[in-house]
Amino acid sequence: MPNLNVAVLGSPEYAKGLGKISTASDITFYDMKQGEVTVSLVEPTKYPEKLAPLFYSTSLADVAIVVVDELGPAFGETAIMLDCVGVKKGYLVLRNYIAPEQIAPLTKGTVLEGYITVNDDPLTLRETLLSEARKLVPEEPDAKNHAGSVPVDHYFDVKGVGTVVLGCVAEGTIRKHDSVKVLPSDKQAEIRSVQKHDDDFDWAVQGDRVGFALKGVSIEDLDRGTVLTNNGAIISRRTITGRAELVKYWSKPLAVGMVVHLGHWMQFEPARIESVDVGDDWRAPMLTLSLQKDLVYIPGSKAVVTHLEGSKLRVAATITLQ
């Protein structure tokens, strides 16, 4: 069952015309299914009031749909977030007589420069997404050699089933009956069952939207951002060092003592900058940050640095995690 993850941005509830609502909170999921082909749509319901939902939605996405109703700060911030997360494929829906040449200066040098402009036609867009999903044909993984990770975005207790979590497979493979670490805690859990769009499966691979029934943990042991993993390369740290790269619109150096938020997978955690080494370029500093809670990641991966006290722009940089 191939699955395509799509962030729908810029117009609240636009995804309602594309799919059927499934899970709603500060981010809202909609499902599309045609035969064995599925598309998972996610909208940042609480954005722009809160920045975290925009990060969560883009971090889950293979593809983005950006609906442009006006050329304001939210559009600019959305474009920069998509660029930092690296969502390279997408579609622009221009409304209210906005022309492509009007947005060109704002998207130049970002991933949106390569997005395709399409008509405001949900039926045609739906077929386009399903066609994209059909191109994704996952192969059944080797049962003897697999490891994977699933960041949790929702969790709840289901009567007669127990603890259930929802998430997208961020990397690798997870199988039914796997034993997984529940990071950043010291818990272990067993994957009792695997569901993809309400159908039972024995395994899930990168990009799959999944529901797991778990044995060995309760909802009190979980949080958004909890990572279920059997990948030995995953680490969990409260002090982070890495090379940052400031976005081109960020106008001042990052400074010791600043409180920022690090976004990685489904984690969006506050951190204090403990040291800054600007070297020869203040736009590419080496940072050391301390967090209140462990960040779970694979060394060498990237996180987004945000500053919620920013005025028009809250997305500051990316950082390569050591």
C-alpha positions in Angstrom: 0.0 0.0 0.0 1.9 3.1 -1.2 1.2 6.3 0.9 2.0 9.9 0.1 2.2 12.5 2.9 1.0 15.9 2.0 1.1 19.2 3.9 -1.8 21.5 3.0 -0.9 25.1 3.9 -2.2 28.6 3.6 -6.0 28.1 3.8 -7.8 26.5 6.8 -9.7 23.4 6.0 -8.7 23.4 2.3 -7.9 19.7 2.7 -11.6 19.1 3.6 -12.3 19.3 -0.2 -9.6 16.6 -0.8 -10.0 13.9 1.8 -12.0 12.6 4.8 -11.1 14.0 8.3 -9.4 11.5 10.6 -7.5 13.0 13.5 -7.9 16.6 14.7 -5.9 18.6 17.2 -3.5 21.5 16.6 -2.8 19.6 13.4 -5.6 17.9 11.5 -5.3 14.9 9.3 -7.4 13.9 6.3 -7.3 10.6 4.4 -7.6 9.8 0.8 -7.8 6.2 -0.4 -8.4 4.6 -3.8 -7.9 0.9 -3.9 -4.5 0.2 -2.4 -3.3 3.8 -2.9 -3.5 6.2 0.1 -2.7 9.9 0.7 -2.3 11.4 4.2 -3.1 15.1 4.3 -2.1 17.3 7.3 -3.0 20.9 8.0 -1.5 23.2 10.7 -4.9 24.0 12.4 -3.4 26.4 15.0 -1.1 28.3 12.6 -0.2 31.2 12.4 -1.1 31.7 16.1 1.3 29.0 17.0 4.4 28.1 15.0 4.7 24.4 16.1 1.8 23.2 14.0 3.5 24.6 10.9 6.7 22.7 11.7 4.9 19.5 12.5 2.9 19.6 9.2 5.9 20.3 7.0 8.2 17.8 8.8 5.7 15.0 8.0 5.4 16.0 4.3 6.8 14.4 1.1 4.8 17.0 -0.9 3.2 20.4 0.0 0.2 22.2 -1.3 0.5 26.0 -0.6 -2.7 27.9 -1.1 -1.9 31.6 -1.6 -4.8 33.9 -0.7 -2.6 36.9 0.2 1.1 37.8 0.2 1.6 38.5 3.9 4.0 37.4 6.7 2.3 34.0 7.0 3.1 33.1 3.4 6.7 34.2 3.8 7.2 32.3 7.0 5.6 29.2 5.4 7.9 29.4 2.5 11.0 29.6 4.8 9.8 26.7 6.9 9.3 24.5 3.9 12.8 25.5 2.7 14.3 24.7 6.1 12.6 21.3 6.4 13.4 20.5 2.7 10.0 19.8 1.2 11.3 20.0 -2.4 8.1 19.0 -4.3 4.8 20.9 -4.2 2.0 22.7 -5.8 1.0 26.4 -5.6 -2.7 27.3 -5.7 -3.0 31.0 -6.4 -6.2 32.8 -5.5 -7.7 36.3 -5.3 -6.1 37.2 -8.7 -2.5 36.7 -7.4 -0.2 36.1 -10.4 2.9 33.9 -10.6 5.1 36.9 -11.2 3.9 38.5 -7.9 5.2 35.6 -5.8 8.4 34.9 -7.8 10.5 37.4 -5.8 9.3 35.8 -2.5 10.0 32.2 -3.6 13.3 32.8 -5.3 16.1 30.7 -3.8 13.6 28.5 -1.8 12.1 25.1 -2.6 8.9 26.9 -3.6 10.7 28.1 -6.7 10.3 24.6 -8.1 6.7 24.1 -7.1 4.1 23.7 -9.9 1.3 26.3 -10.1 -2.1 24.5 -10.5 -5.7 25.6 -10.8 -7.9 25.9 -7.7 -9.7 22.6 -8.6 -9.8 20.1 -5.7 -11.1 17.3 -7.8 -8.1 17.6 -10.3 -5.7 18.1 -7.4 -7.0 15.0 -5.7 -6.3 12.9 -8.8 -2.9 14.4 -9.1 -2.0 13.4 -5.6 -3.4 9.9 -6.1 -1.3 9.6 -9.3 1.8 10.7 -7.3 1.1 8.1 -4.7 0.7 5.3 -7.2 4.4 5.9 -8.2 5.4 4.8 -4.7 5.6 1.1 -4.6 7.2 -0.1 -1.3 8.9 -3.5 -1.3 8.4 -5.9 1.5 11.6 -5.5 3.7 14.0 -8.3 4.7 12.5 -9.8 7.8 16.0 -10.6 9.2 17.6 -7.2 8.7 15.5 -4.2 9.6 15.3 -1.3 12.0 13.2 1.8 12.0 11.8 4.7 13.9 8.3 6.2 14.4 7.8 9.6 16.0 4.4 9.7 17.8 2.0 12.5 16.9 -1.1 11.3 18.7 -1.8 8.7 21.4 -4.8 7.4 23.3 -6.3 4.5 25.3 -8.8 2.4 23.3 -11.2 0.2 25.3 -10.5 -3.4 24.6 -7.2 -2.6 22.8 -5.1 -0.6 25.2 -2.5 2.0 24.3 -2.6 3.1 20.7 -0.3 5.6 19.0 -0.4 7.3 15.6 2.6 8.5 13.6 4.6 8.3 10.3 7.5 6.0 9.9 10.5 8.4 9.7 13.1 5.9 8.6 13.6 2.1 8.2 11.0 -0.6 8.9 8.9 -1.6 11.9 7.2 -5.0 12.1 4.4 -6.5 14.2 5.8 -8.0 17.4 9.0 -5.8 17.3 10.4 -4.7 20.6 11.1 -1.0 20.5 12.6 1.6 22.8 10.3 4.4 23.9 12.6 7.4 23.8 13.5 9.6 25.6 12.2 7.4 28.4 13.8 4.2 29.5 10.7 2.1 28.6 10.5 -0.8 26.2 7.3 -1.7 24.3 6.1 -4.4 22.0 4.2 -3.6 18.7 1.1 -5.7 19.1 -0.5 -4.7 15.8 0.2 -2.5 12.8 -2.5 -0.7 10.9 -2.3 1.5 7.9 -5.4 3.5 7.0 -7.5 1.0 9.1 -6.2 -2.1 7.4 -4.0 -4.6 9.3 -0.4 -5.3 8.2 2.6 -7.1 9.4 5.0 -4.3 8.7 5.4 -0.6 7.8 8.2 1.3 6.0 9.4 4.8 5.7 6.5 7.2 4.7 3.7 4.9 6.0 1.1 6.6 8.2 0.6 4.0 10.9 -1.4 3.1 14.0 0.3 0.8 16.5 -1.3 -1.0 19.5 1.4 -1.2 22.1 2.2 -3.6 25.0 4.3 -2.5 27.9 3.5 1.2 28.1 0.5 3.4 29.0 -0.5 6.8 27.7 1.2 8.3 30.8 4.5 7.1 29.4 4.0 8.9 26.1 4.0 12.4 24.7 4.0 14.0 21.2 7.5 13.6 19.9 8.1 10.3 21.7 10.1 8.1 19.3 9.5 4.3 19.0 12.7 2.8 17.6 14.7 -0.3 17.2 17.5 1.5 15.4 20.8 1.4 17.5 22.0 4.6 15.8 19.4 6.7 17.5 20.6 8.8 20.4 18.9 10.9 23.1 20.6 14.0 24.5 19.8 17.1 26.5 22.9 19.0 25.5 23.2 19.5 21.7 26.1 20.8 19.6 26.0 21.5 15.9 26.7 23.9 13.0 23.8 26.2 12.3 22.9 28.0 9.1 20.8 31.1 9.5 18.0 31.8 7.0 18.8 34.6 4.6 16.1 36.9 6.0 17.4 36.5 9.6 19.1 39.9 10.3 21.1 39.4 13.6 23.5 36.9 15.1 22.2 34.3 17.5 23.4 35.1 21.0 24.2 33.3 24.3 21.2 33.2 26.5 18.6 33.2 23.8 15.7 30.8 24.2 14.9 29.0 21.0 12.9 26.0 20.0 14.4 23.0 18.2 12.1 21.2 15.7 13.1 17.6 14.8 10.6 14.9 13.7 7.6 15.5 16.0 9.7 17.2 18.7 9.5 20.9 19.2 11.5 21.6 22.3 12.7 24.8 24.1 16.5 25.2 24.3 18.8 27.8 25.7 21.9 28.8 23.6 24.9 28.2 25.9 27.7 29.1 23.5 28.1 30.6 20.1 31.3 30.3 18.0 30.8 32.5 14.9 34.3 31.8 13.4 34.6 33.6 10.1 30.9 33.8 9.5 28.2 34.8 12.0 25.6 33.3 9.7 27.1 29.8 10.1 27.9 29.6 13.9 28.7 26.5 15.9 26.1 26.3 18.7 25.8 24.5 22.0 22.3 24.3 23.4 20.8 22.9 26.5 17.3 21.5 26.6 14.8 20.8 29.4 14.0 17.4 27.8 16.2 15.0 25.7 16.1 15.4 22.0 15.9 12.1 20.1 17.8 12.0 16.7 20.3 10.3 14.4 23.6 12.1 14.4 24.1 14.1 11.3 20.4 14.9 10.9 19.1 18.4 10.7 16.7 20.3 13.0 15.0 23.7 12.6 15.8 26.5 15.0 12.9 28.9 15.7 12.7 32.0 17.9 9.1 32.4 19.1 9.8 36.0 20.3 10.6 37.0 16.7 8.3 39.6 15.2 7.4 39.0 11.6 9.7 36.0 11.2 10.1 33.2 13.8 12.1 30.7 11.7 15.8 31.4 12.4 18.0 28.6 11.1 18.7 25.0 10.6 21.3 23.1 12.6 23.2 19.8 11.8 23.0 17.7 15.0 26.2 16.1 16.2 
